[in-house]
Amino acid sequence: MNISFWGGLVVLLLIAVVMVIFPLLRVRKSRSLAYKTSNIQLHEEKIKELDIDLQEGRIDQEAYKLACQELDRELLGDTPIESKASAAEHYTPAPKKRPVVALVIAVLLPVLSLLVYGQLGMNASTAPETAAENKALPSVEEMVLELEQYLEVNPGELQDWVMLGRAYKHTGRYGEAVNAFSTASSIEQNPQVMLEHAEAIALANGEKFNEESHALILKALEIEPYNGNALWFAGVAEYQFGNYRQSIEYLMLLSEDAVEDPEVDRSIRLYIEKAREQLIAAGETVPSMDELLPARQSVPAENSISLQVSVEVSEEARKNFAADAVVFVYAKAQQGPKMPLAAQRLRLSDLPASIVLDESMGMVEGMNLSAFNQVVVSARVSRSGGAIAESGDYIGEVVVDDVAASGNVAIRNDRRVP
């Protein structure tokens, strides 16, 4: 919006005002046409006709005199008591000056014009930007529905099926997540997709890896031997299959990277310790934990955004739910998309617990913790195990004003969802 624009606008308004009020401030002179068509003109024309009749002998002097007298009587009866100069004004109403009306129009016209422009013009010019700012991104449920409808009539690309599988996984629809990731794997042999496929199978199987998911993990590990996720899943899967030494080997390879993530390091040590206990119980000789994983000072990763979340549950909530009730811990933008930026799934029996929400947990590329400064971290005990809050669930929430400098976030599940 520049000076030229406003200058042009003012000039146009002035022209419009002048065009409207000018007729209200001047009075036009009476035109002769009104007089010529008056009764006086008709009277004179009839007298001329009588003069012609008298000259041509069609009437005599006596008849001419009587006719003139009759015309004079008609003229006196029809014409107001006004002169010929004022007769035209009588028969043609003259416009009057209206200065008050002109003043009102001169003031209101510019004001109304600016108000209309402010309501329609300026709002229209900023409408796309405002709409883009206020338009909330779709929820997970809306995203699932849109993807389902799209993929019903289109073959879809790898990313479409991966996104659908992640959305199904987040909403607890694990069987459908398995099918979506299976389709994605058939499009491209991608290690990350294989691992997510294996994870979905495990979730659908009560968090237990079966032969199919185990094979997927080993295949992903074959393609990328040092893939951190593949090593972690392989360590857990081998532990579940009773291959404790192989589990320790995979987890020890992963431990080199765990120095940057204290939560991963803690989980690795926990599984290795449990695998050692199983081997010792079977009478086998196993190195000590200090020999396997020397104690070390964890160093946080540079340029990595994460939230350390401590989750507790109220006694009231614990009494109302079974020990295996699902607990969702997630972070959402305080102002922004509805879908979680990061999420973890626990059991009520795991609480109290300390977990990490990080950027790797984003469901959509670019929608992760580093994309927003203010987030709301929530922990919800779910009655149905679904991702959508329902009446009777217990939830706790904490607003984090600065994700990068948040430190530890403590949440207590003590509010019942009405």
Secondary structure, 3 states (H helix, E strand, C coil): CCHHHHHHHHHHHHHHHHHHHHHHHCCCCCCHHHHHCCHHHHHHHHHHHHHHHHHCCCCCHHHHHHHHHHHHHHHHHHCCCCCHHHHHHHHCCCCCCCHHHHHHHHHHHHHHHHHHHHHHHHHHHHHHHHHHHHCCCCCHHHHHHHHHHHHHHCCCCHHHHHHHHHHHHHCCCHHHHHHHHHHHHHHCCCHHHHHHHHHHHHHHCCCCCCHHHHHHHHHHHHHCCCCHHHHHHHHHHHHHCCCHHHHHHHHHHHHHHHCCCHHHHHHHHHHHHHHHHHHHHCCCCCCCHHHHCCCCCCCCCCCCCEEEEEEEECHHHHHHCCCCCEEEEEEEECCCCCCCCEEEEEEHHHCCEEEEEEHHHCCECCECHHHCCCEEEEEEEECCCCCCCCCCCEEEEEEECCHHHCCEEEEEECEECC
